[in-house]
């Protein structure tokens, strides 16, 4: 890879920055924990599976009829 190329310099910048990180590792851990909470835990409590409740047998048919009914 060309050492003067943009991709090499960008990769080197991030690689060097992550290698010399001390406080940043803790901050990244906090960010990853928060993302896990947002996407995994909150999804279970606040976003129920709507299709399973409305159409447990034929989910595709339910979606199709809803789209057709709303388009009219």
PDB file of N, CA, C and O in Angstrom:
ATOM      1  N   UNK A   1       0.848  -1.179   0.000  1.00  0.00           N
ATOM      2  CA  UNK A   1       0.000   0.000   0.000  1.00  0.00           C
ATOM      3  C   UNK A   1       0.892   1.241   0.000  1.00  0.00           C
ATOM      4  O   UNK A   1       1.927   1.265   0.666  1.00  0.00           O
ATOM      5  N   UNK A   2       0.500   2.245  -0.730  1.00  0.00           N
ATOM      6  CA  UNK A   2       1.256   3.480  -0.818  1.00  0.00           C
ATOM      7  C   UNK A   2       1.174   4.222   0.508  1.00  0.00           C
ATOM      8  O   UNK A   2       0.076   4.522   0.977  1.00  0.00           O
ATOM      9  N   UNK A   3       2.311   4.522   1.120  1.00  0.00           N
ATOM     10  CA  UNK A   3       2.323   5.165   2.436  1.00  0.00           C
ATOM     11  C   UNK A   3       1.889   6.621   2.378  1.00  0.00           C
ATOM     12  O   UNK A   3       1.621   7.219   3.420  1.00  0.00           O
ATOM     13  N   UNK A   4       1.814   7.197   1.207  1.00  0.00           N
ATOM     14  CA  UNK A   4       1.381   8.580   1.094  1.00  0.00           C
ATOM     15  C   UNK A   4      -0.077   8.677   0.678  1.00  0.00           C
ATOM     16  O   UNK A   4      -0.615   9.775   0.539  1.00  0.00           O
ATOM     17  N   UNK A   5      -0.715   7.537   0.481  1.00  0.00           N
ATOM     18  CA  UNK A   5      -2.105   7.530   0.055  1.00  0.00           C
ATOM     19  C   UNK A   5      -3.043   7.927   1.193  1.00  0.00           C
ATOM     20  O   UNK A   5      -2.713   7.796   2.371  1.00  0.00           O
ATOM     21  N   UNK A   6      -4.203   8.406   0.811  1.00  0.00           N
ATOM     22  CA  UNK A   6      -5.182   8.878   1.798  1.00  0.00           C
ATOM     23  C   UNK A   6      -5.664   7.759   2.709  1.00  0.00           C
ATOM     24  O   UNK A   6      -5.761   7.938   3.923  1.00  0.00           O
ATOM     25  N   UNK A   7      -5.966   6.600   2.122  1.00  0.00           N
ATOM     26  CA  UNK A   7      -6.484   5.494   2.940  1.00  0.00           C
ATOM     27  C   UNK A   7      -5.449   5.027   3.958  1.00  0.00           C
ATOM     28  O   UNK A   7      -5.797   4.733   5.102  1.00  0.00           O
ATOM     29  N   UNK A   8      -4.200   4.958   3.563  1.00  0.00           N
ATOM     30  CA  UNK A   8      -3.160   4.547   4.498  1.00  0.00           C
ATOM     31  C   UNK A   8      -3.025   5.560   5.627  1.00  0.00           C
ATOM     32  O   UNK A   8      -2.923   5.179   6.793  1.00  0.00           O
ATOM     33  N   UNK A   9      -3.023   6.844   5.291  1.00  0.00           N
ATOM     34  CA  UNK A   9      -2.882   7.864   6.328  1.00  0.00           C
ATOM     35  C   UNK A   9      -4.073   7.872   7.271  1.00  0.00           C
ATOM     36  O   UNK A   9      -3.904   8.055   8.477  1.00  0.00           O
ATOM     37  N   UNK A  10      -5.279   7.677   6.741  1.00  0.00           N
ATOM     38  CA  UNK A  10      -6.472   7.634   7.594  1.00  0.00           C
ATOM     39  C   UNK A  10      -6.425   6.411   8.509  1.00  0.00           C
ATOM     40  O   UNK A  10      -6.696   6.523   9.705  1.00  0.00           O
ATOM     41  N   UNK A  11      -6.085   5.250   7.958  1.00  0.00           N
ATOM     42  CA  UNK A  11      -5.965   4.042   8.783  1.00  0.00           C
ATOM     43  C   UNK A  11      -4.900   4.226   9.853  1.00  0.00           C
ATOM     44  O   UNK A  11      -5.117   3.864  11.009  1.00  0.00           O
ATOM     45  N   UNK A  12      -3.763   4.778   9.489  1.00  0.00           N
ATOM     46  CA  UNK A  12      -2.677   4.978  10.435  1.00  0.00           C
ATOM     47  C   UNK A  12      -3.081   5.934  11.554  1.00  0.00           C
ATOM     48  O   UNK A  12      -2.701   5.735  12.708  1.00  0.00           O
ATOM     49  N   UNK A  13      -3.841   6.960  11.221  1.00  0.00           N
ATOM     50  CA  UNK A  13      -4.312   7.915  12.225  1.00  0.00           C
ATOM     51  C   UNK A  13      -5.180   7.217  13.265  1.00  0.00           C
ATOM     52  O   UNK A  13      -4.958   7.378  14.465  1.00  0.00           O
ATOM     53  N   UNK A  14      -6.161   6.447  12.817  1.00  0.00           N
ATOM     54  CA  UNK A  14      -7.045   5.754  13.752  1.00  0.00           C
ATOM     55  C   UNK A  14      -6.319   4.647  14.501  1.00  0.00           C
ATOM     56  O   UNK A  14      -6.536   4.475  15.700  1.00  0.00           O
ATOM     57  N   UNK A  15      -5.476   3.906  13.831  1.00  0.00           N
ATOM     58  CA  UNK A  15      -4.749   2.816  14.471  1.00  0.00           C
ATOM     59  C   UNK A  15      -3.842   3.355  15.571  1.00  0.00           C
ATOM     60  O   UNK A  15      -3.805   2.813  16.676  1.00  0.00           O
ATOM     61  N   UNK A  16      -3.127   4.402  15.268  1.00  0.00           N
ATOM     62  CA  UNK A  16      -2.228   4.999  16.254  1.00  0.00           C
ATOM     63  C   UNK A  16      -3.015   5.600  17.418  1.00  0.00           C
ATOM     64  O   UNK A  16      -2.604   5.497  18.574  1.00  0.00           O
ATOM     65  N   UNK A  17      -4.139   6.222  17.105  1.00  0.00           N
ATOM     66  CA  UNK A  17      -4.956   6.815  18.163  1.00  0.00           C
ATOM     67  C   UNK A  17      -5.536   5.776  19.097  1.00  0.00           C
ATOM     68  O   UNK A  17      -5.531   5.975  20.312  1.00  0.00           O
ATOM     69  N   UNK A  18      -6.034   4.674  18.564  1.00  0.00           N
ATOM     70  CA  UNK A  18      -6.600   3.629  19.419  1.00  0.00           C
ATOM     71  C   UNK A  18      -5.509   2.878  20.198  1.00  0.00           C
ATOM     72  O   UNK A  18      -5.759   2.387  21.299  1.00  0.00           O
ATOM     73  N   UNK A  19      -4.328   2.793  19.637  1.00  0.00           N
ATOM     74  CA  UNK A  19      -3.249   2.074  20.314  1.00  0.00           C
ATOM     75  C   UNK A  19      -2.770   2.823  21.546  1.00  0.00           C
ATOM     76  O   UNK A  19      -2.411   2.193  22.540  1.00  0.00           O
ATOM     77  N   UNK A  20      -2.753   4.142  21.509  1.00  0.00           N
ATOM     78  CA  UNK A  20      -2.247   4.937  22.619  1.00  0.00           C
ATOM     79  C   UNK A  20      -3.355   5.452  23.532  1.00  0.00           C
ATOM     80  O   UNK A  20      -3.127   6.376  24.313  1.00  0.00           O
ATOM     81  N   UNK A  21      -4.507   4.892  23.451  1.00  0.00           N
ATOM     82  CA  UNK A  21      -5.640   5.332  24.248  1.00  0.00           C
ATOM     83  C   UNK A  21      -5.531   4.816  25.682  1.00  0.00           C
ATOM     84  O   UNK A  21      -5.159   3.663  25.905  1.00  0.00           O
ATOM     85  N   UNK A  22      -5.854   5.672  26.654  1.00  0.00           N
ATOM     86  CA  UNK A  22      -5.928   5.190  28.040  1.00  0.00           C
ATOM     87  C   UNK A  22      -7.337   5.436  28.584  1.00  0.00           C
ATOM     88  O   UNK A  22      -8.030   4.483  28.940  1.00  0.00           O
ATOM     89  N   UNK A  23      -7.757   6.664  28.653  1.00  0.00           N
ATOM     90  CA  UNK A  23      -9.107   6.976  29.114  1.00  0.00           C
ATOM     91  C   UNK A  23     -10.139   6.598  28.052  1.00  0.00           C
ATOM     92  O   UNK A  23     -11.286   6.298  28.382  1.00  0.00           O
ATOM     93  N   UNK A  24      -9.747   6.611  26.810  1.00  0.00           N
ATOM     94  CA  UNK A  24     -10.663   6.313  25.724  1.00  0.00           C
ATOM     95  C   UNK A  24     -11.232   4.906  25.764  1.00  0.00           C
ATOM     96  O   UNK A  24     -12.367   4.688  25.341  1.00  0.00           O
ATOM     97  N   UNK A  25     -10.472   3.959  26.261  1.00  0.00           N
ATOM     98  CA  UNK A  25     -10.976   2.587  26.349  1.00  0.00           C
ATOM     99  C   UNK A  25     -12.147   2.504  27.299  1.00  0.00           C
ATOM    100  O   UNK A  25     -13.117   1.791  27.041  1.00  0.00           O
ATOM    101  N   UNK A  26     -12.060   3.236  28.402  1.00  0.00           N
ATOM    102  CA  UNK A  26     -13.173   3.270  29.350  1.00  0.00           C
ATOM    103  C   UNK A  26     -14.378   3.941  28.721  1.00  0.00           C
ATOM    104  O   UNK A  26     -15.508   3.485  28.895  1.00  0.00           O
ATOM    105  N   UNK A  27     -14.146   5.015  27.996  1.00  0.00           N
ATOM    106  CA  UNK A  27     -15.252   5.712  27.343  1.00  0.00           C
ATOM    107  C   UNK A  27     -15.898   4.839  26.276  1.00  0.00           C
ATOM    108  O   UNK A  27     -17.122   4.839  26.145  1.00  0.00           O
ATOM    109  N   UNK A  28     -15.104   4.095  25.510  1.00  0.00           N
ATOM    110  CA  UNK A  28     -15.664   3.179  24.512  1.00  0.00           C
ATOM    111  C   UNK A  28     -16.476   2.077  25.174  1.00  0.00           C
ATOM    112  O   UNK A  28     -17.503   1.651  24.646  1.00  0.00           O
ATOM    113  N   UNK A  29     -16.009   1.614  26.339  1.00  0.00           N
ATOM    114  CA  UNK A  29     -16.773   0.589  27.070  1.00  0.00           C
ATOM    115  C   UNK A  29     -18.123   1.148  27.506  1.00  0.00           C
ATOM    116  O   UNK A  29     -19.139   0.460  27.407  1.00  0.00           O
ATOM    117  N   UNK A  30     -18.142   2.383  27.985  1.00  0.00           N
ATOM    118  CA  UNK A  30     -19.398   3.022  28.390  1.00  0.00           C
ATOM    119  C   UNK A  30     -20.320   3.181  27.192  1.00  0.00           C
ATOM    120  O   UNK A  30     -21.520   2.925  27.298  1.00  0.00           O
ATOM    121  N   UNK A  31     -19.782   3.595  26.062  1.00  0.00           N
ATOM    122  CA  UNK A  31     -20.588   3.764  24.847  1.00  0.00           C
ATOM    123  C   UNK A  31     -21.192   2.433  24.410  1.00  0.00           C
ATOM    124  O   UNK A  31     -22.374   2.373  24.071  1.00  0.00           O
ATOM    125  N   UNK A  32     -20.396   1.373  24.413  1.00  0.00           N
ATOM    126  CA  UNK A  32     -20.905   0.064  23.995  1.00  0.00           C
ATOM    127  C   UNK A  32     -21.963  -0.465  24.948  1.00  0.00           C
ATOM    128  O   UNK A  32     -22.934  -1.085  24.513  1.00  0.00           O
ATOM    129  N   UNK A  33     -21.789  -0.229  26.245  1.00  0.00           N
ATOM    130  CA  UNK A  33     -22.807  -0.653  27.220  1.00  0.00           C
ATOM    131  C   UNK A  33     -24.102   0.116  27.000  1.00  0.00           C
ATOM    132  O   UNK A  33     -25.187  -0.463  27.048  1.00  0.00           O
ATOM    133  N   UNK A  34     -23.990   1.414  26.761  1.00  0.00           N
ATOM    134  CA  UNK A  34     -25.190   2.215  26.504  1.00  0.00           C
ATOM    135  C   UNK A  34     -25.903   1.763  25.235  1.00  0.00           C
ATOM    136  O   UNK A  34     -27.132   1.695  25.213  1.00  0.00           O
ATOM    137  N   UNK A  35     -25.163   1.457  24.187  1.00  0.00           N
ATOM    138  CA  UNK A  35     -25.786   0.975  22.957  1.00  0.00           C
ATOM    139  C   UNK A  35     -26.480  -0.359  23.173  1.00  0.00           C
ATOM    140  O   UNK A  35     -27.563  -0.593  22.637  1.00  0.00           O
ATOM    141  N   UNK A  36     -25.858  -1.237  23.961  1.00  0.00           N
ATOM    142  CA  UNK A  36     -26.495  -2.508  24.277  1.00  0.00           C
ATOM    143  C   UNK A  36     -27.799  -2.279  25.023  1.00  0.00           C
ATOM    144  O   UNK A  36     -28.807  -2.921  24.726  1.00  0.00           O
ATOM    145  N   UNK A  37     -27.789  -1.376  25.981  1.00  0.00           N
ATOM    146  CA  UNK A  37     -29.011  -1.083  26.743  1.00  0.00           C
ATOM    147  C   UNK A  37     -30.084  -0.524  25.821  1.00  0.00           C
ATOM    148  O   UNK A  37     -31.243  -0.931  25.898  1.00  0.00           O
ATOM    149  N   UNK A  38     -29.712   0.394  24.962  1.00  0.00           N
ATOM    150  CA  UNK A  38     -30.692   1.028  24.077  1.00  0.00           C
ATOM    151  C   UNK A  38     -31.307   0.006  23.128  1.00  0.00           C
ATOM    152  O   UNK A  38     -32.528  -0.053  22.989  1.00  0.00           O
ATOM    153  N   UNK A  39     -30.476  -0.795  22.476  1.00  0.00           N
ATOM    154  CA  UNK A  39     -30.989  -1.661  21.424  1.00  0.00           C
ATOM    155  C   UNK A  39     -31.483  -3.012  21.910  1.00  0.00           C
ATOM    156  O   UNK A  39     -32.346  -3.602  21.261  1.00  0.00           O
ATOM    157  N   UNK A  40     -30.986  -3.518  22.996  1.00  0.00           N
ATOM    158  CA  UNK A  40     -31.395  -4.851  23.447  1.00  0.00           C
ATOM    159  C   UNK A  40     -32.433  -4.779  24.557  1.00  0.00           C
ATOM    160  O   UNK A  40     -33.506  -5.372  24.446  1.00  0.00           O
ATOM    161  N   UNK A  41     -32.122  -4.066  25.611  1.00  0.00           N
ATOM    162  CA  UNK A  41     -32.996  -4.053  26.779  1.00  0.00           C
ATOM    163  C   UNK A  41     -34.266  -3.240  26.518  1.00  0.00           C
ATOM    164  O   UNK A  41     -35.368  -3.724  26.772  1.00  0.00           O
ATOM    165  N   UNK A  42     -34.126  -2.025  26.022  1.00  0.00           N
ATOM    166  CA  UNK A  42     -35.297  -1.176  25.804  1.00  0.00           C
ATOM    167  C   UNK A  42     -36.220  -1.735  24.730  1.00  0.00           C
ATOM    168  O   UNK A  42     -37.432  -1.532  24.788  1.00  0.00           O
ATOM    169  N   UNK A  43     -35.662  -2.433  23.756  1.00  0.00           N
ATOM    170  CA  UNK A  43     -36.498  -3.023  22.704  1.00  0.00           C
ATOM    171  C   UNK A  43     -37.470  -4.040  23.288  1.00  0.00           C
ATOM    172  O   UNK A  43     -38.618  -4.129  22.854  1.00  0.00           O
ATOM    173  N   UNK A  44     -37.016  -4.790  24.252  1.00  0.00           N
ATOM    174  CA  UNK A  44     -37.885  -5.807  24.848  1.00  0.00           C
ATOM    175  C   UNK A  44     -39.061  -5.178  25.597  1.00  0.00           C
ATOM    176  O   UNK A  44     -40.164  -5.723  25.573  1.00  0.00           O
ATOM    177  N   UNK A  45     -38.845  -4.052  26.254  1.00  0.00           N
ATOM    178  CA  UNK A  45     -39.883  -3.464  27.097  1.00  0.00           C
ATOM    179  C   UNK A  45     -40.787  -2.473  26.371  1.00  0.00           C
ATOM    180  O   UNK A  45     -41.984  -2.414  26.650  1.00  0.00           O
ATOM    181  N   UNK A  46     -40.232  -1.698  25.448  1.00  0.00           N
ATOM    182  CA  UNK A  46     -41.002  -0.622  24.832  1.00  0.00           C
ATOM    183  C   UNK A  46     -41.450  -0.885  23.405  1.00  0.00           C
ATOM    184  O   UNK A  46     -42.298  -0.157  22.889  1.00  0.00           O
ATOM    185  N   UNK A  47     -40.915  -1.884  22.767  1.00  0.00           N
ATOM    186  CA  UNK A  47     -41.270  -2.171  21.385  1.00  0.00           C
ATOM    187  C   UNK A  47     -41.724  -3.617  21.255  1.00  0.00           C
ATOM    188  O   UNK A  47     -40.945  -4.480  20.849  1.00  0.00           O
ATOM    189  N   UNK A  48     -42.979  -3.884  21.597  1.00  0.00           N
ATOM    190  CA  UNK A  48     -43.462  -5.266  21.496  1.00  0.00           C
ATOM    191  C   UNK A  48     -43.574  -5.698  20.035  1.00  0.00           C
ATOM    192  O   UNK A  48     -43.601  -4.863  19.131  1.00  0.00           O
ATOM    193  N   UNK A  49     -43.638  -6.991  19.820  1.00  0.00           N
ATOM    194  CA  UNK A  49     -43.757  -7.530  18.475  1.00  0.00           C
ATOM    195  C   UNK A  49     -45.204  -7.360  18.004  1.00  0.00           C
ATOM    196  O   UNK A  49     -46.064  -8.193  18.290  1.00  0.00           O
ATOM    197  N   UNK A  50     -45.450  -6.290  17.294  1.00  0.00           N
ATOM    198  CA  UNK A  50     -46.795  -5.909  16.881  1.00  0.00           C
ATOM    199  C   UNK A  50     -47.414  -6.937  15.944  1.00  0.00           C
ATOM    200  O   UNK A  50     -48.600  -7.245  16.056  1.00  0.00           O
ATOM    201  N   UNK A  51     -46.624  -7.466  15.026  1.00  0.00           N
ATOM    202  CA  UNK A  51     -47.163  -8.424  14.059  1.00  0.00           C
ATOM    203  C   UNK A  51     -47.577  -9.734  14.719  1.00  0.00           C
ATOM    204  O   UNK A  51     -48.563 -10.347  14.310  1.00  0.00           O
ATOM    205  N   UNK A  52     -46.851 -10.163  15.715  1.00  0.00           N
ATOM    206  CA  UNK A  52     -47.219 -11.406  16.399  1.00  0.00           C
ATOM    207  C   UNK A  52     -48.543 -11.249  17.139  1.00  0.00           C
ATOM    208  O   UNK A  52     -49.297 -12.212  17.280  1.00  0.00           O
ATOM    209  N   UNK A  53     -48.828 -10.029  17.613  1.00  0.00           N
ATOM    210  CA  UNK A  53     -50.084  -9.791  18.327  1.00  0.00           C
ATOM    211  C   UNK A  53     -51.259  -9.693  17.362  1.00  0.00           C
ATOM    212  O   UNK A  53     -52.328 -10.239  17.633  1.00  0.00           O
ATOM    213  N   UNK A  54     -51.072  -9.006  16.246  1.00  0.00           N
ATOM    214  CA  UNK A  54     -52.171  -8.769  15.308  1.00  0.00           C
ATOM    215  C   UNK A  54     -52.428  -9.948  14.376  1.00  0.00           C
ATOM    216  O   UNK A  54     -53.578 -10.256  14.064  1.00  0.00           O
ATOM    217  N   UNK A  55     -51.378 -10.595  13.938  1.00  0.00           N
ATOM    218  CA  UNK A  55     -51.537 -11.700  12.984  1.00  0.00           C
ATOM    219  C   UNK A  55     -50.541 -12.800  13.314  1.00  0.00           C
ATOM    220  O   UNK A  55     -49.478 -12.868  12.697  1.00  0.00           O
ATOM    221  N   UNK A  56     -50.852 -13.644  14.253  1.00  0.00           N
ATOM    222  CA  UNK A  56     -49.887 -14.680  14.631  1.00  0.00           C
ATOM    223  C   UNK A  56     -49.656 -15.737  13.557  1.00  0.00           C
ATOM    224  O   UNK A  56     -48.603 -16.375  13.529  1.00  0.00           O
ATOM    225  N   UNK A  57     -50.633 -15.927  12.676  1.00  0.00           N
ATOM    226  CA  UNK A  57     -50.498 -16.978  11.669  1.00  0.00           C
ATOM    227  C   UNK A  57     -49.941 -16.467  10.340  1.00  0.00           C
ATOM    228  O   UNK A  57     -49.017 -17.058   9.782  1.00  0.00           O
ATOM    229  N   UNK A  58     -50.499 -15.380   9.841  1.00  0.00           N
ATOM    230  CA  UNK A  58     -50.176 -14.910   8.501  1.00  0.00           C
ATOM    231  C   UNK A  58     -49.695 -13.468   8.564  1.00  0.00           C
ATOM    232  O   UNK A  58     -50.466 -12.542   8.314  1.00  0.00           O
ATOM    233  N   UNK A  59     -48.440 -13.280   8.893  1.00  0.00           N
ATOM    234  CA  UNK A  59     -47.896 -11.924   9.024  1.00  0.00           C
ATOM    235  C   UNK A  59     -47.824 -11.218   7.672  1.00  0.00           C
ATOM    236  O   UNK A  59     -48.143 -10.033   7.578  1.00  0.00           O
ATOM    237  N   UNK A  60     -47.416 -11.921   6.643  1.00  0.00           N
ATOM    238  CA  UNK A  60     -47.291 -11.312   5.318  1.00  0.00           C
ATOM    239  C   UNK A  60     -48.661 -10.889   4.793  1.00  0.00           C
ATOM    240  O   UNK A  60     -48.792  -9.825   4.189  1.00  0.00           O
ATOM    241  N   UNK A  61     -49.661 -11.699   5.014  1.00  0.00           N
ATOM    242  CA  UNK A  61     -51.009 -11.340   4.582  1.00  0.00           C
ATOM    243  C   UNK A  61     -51.549 -10.131   5.313  1.00  0.00           C
ATOM    244  O   UNK A  61     -52.219  -9.289   4.715  1.00  0.00           O
ATOM    245  N   UNK A  62     -51.266 -10.036   6.598  1.00  0.00           N
ATOM    246  CA  UNK A  62     -51.706  -8.879   7.373  1.00  0.00           C
ATOM    247  C   UNK A  62     -51.060  -7.594   6.862  1.00  0.00           C
ATOM    248  O   UNK A  62     -51.729  -6.572   6.708  1.00  0.00           O
ATOM    249  N   UNK A  63     -49.770  -7.653   6.603  1.00  0.00           N
ATOM    250  CA  UNK A  63     -49.061  -6.473   6.091  1.00  0.00           C
ATOM    251  C   UNK A  63     -49.603  -6.085   4.724  1.00  0.00           C
ATOM    252  O   UNK A  63     -49.787  -4.900   4.448  1.00  0.00           O
ATOM    253  N   UNK A  64     -49.859  -7.054   3.877  1.00  0.00           N
ATOM    254  CA  UNK A  64     -50.371  -6.770   2.532  1.00  0.00           C
ATOM    255  C   UNK A  64     -51.739  -6.114   2.599  1.00  0.00           C
ATOM    256  O   UNK A  64     -51.985  -5.135   1.895  1.00  0.00           O
ATOM    257  N   UNK A  65     -52.639  -6.636   3.436  1.00  0.00           N
ATOM    258  CA  UNK A  65     -53.974  -6.027   3.532  1.00  0.00           C
ATOM    259  C   UNK A  65     -53.910  -4.638   4.130  1.00  0.00           C
ATOM    260  O   UNK A  65     -54.667  -3.758   3.720  1.00  0.00           O
ATOM    261  N   UNK A  66     -53.023  -4.418   5.095  1.00  0.00           N
ATOM    262  CA  UNK A  66     -52.887  -3.081   5.673  1.00  0.00           C
ATOM    263  C   UNK A  66     -52.363  -2.082   4.642  1.00  0.00           C
ATOM    264  O   UNK A  66     -52.832  -0.946   4.577  1.00  0.00           O
ATOM    265  N   UNK A  67     -51.409  -2.502   3.856  1.00  0.00           N
ATOM    266  CA  UNK A  67     -50.877  -1.600   2.808  1.00  0.00           C
ATOM    267  C   UNK A  67     -51.931  -1.287   1.768  1.00  0.00           C
ATOM    268  O   UNK A  67     -52.048  -0.144   1.325  1.00  0.00           O
ATOM    269  N   UNK A  68     -52.693  -2.280   1.377  1.00  0.00           N
ATOM    270  CA  UNK A  68     -53.744  -2.056   0.373  1.00  0.00           C
ATOM    271  C   UNK A  68     -54.839  -1.164   0.946  1.00  0.00           C
ATOM    272  O   UNK A  68     -55.299  -0.246   0.268  1.00  0.00           O
ATOM    273  N   UNK A  69     -55.261  -1.416   2.174  1.00  0.00           N
ATOM    274  CA  UNK A  69     -56.316  -0.617   2.787  1.00  0.00           C
ATOM    275  C   UNK A  69     -55.889   0.823   2.992  1.00  0.00           C
ATOM    276  O   UNK A  69     -56.701   1.731   2.812  1.00  0.00           O
ATOM    277  N   UNK A  70     -54.655   1.055   3.361  1.00  0.00           N
ATOM    278  CA  UNK A  70     -54.184   2.422   3.592  1.00  0.00           C
ATOM    279  C   UNK A  70     -53.933   3.167   2.299  1.00  0.00           C
ATOM    280  O   UNK A  70     -53.965   4.398   2.292  1.00  0.00           O
ATOM    281  N   UNK A  71     -53.684   2.468   1.207  1.00  0.00           N
ATOM    282  CA  UNK A  71     -53.438   3.114  -0.069  1.00  0.00           C
ATOM    283  C   UNK A  71     -54.741   3.601  -0.705  1.00  0.00           C
ATOM    284  O   UNK A  71     -54.712   4.474  -1.573  1.00  0.00           O
ATOM    285  N   UNK A  72     -55.868   3.056  -0.289  1.00  0.00           N
ATOM    286  CA  UNK A  72     -57.143   3.430  -0.901  1.00  0.00           C
ATOM    287  C   UNK A  72     -57.725   4.652  -0.293  1.00  0.00           C
ATOM    288  O   UNK A  72     -58.799   5.094  -0.701  1.00  0.00           O
TER     289      UNK A  72
END
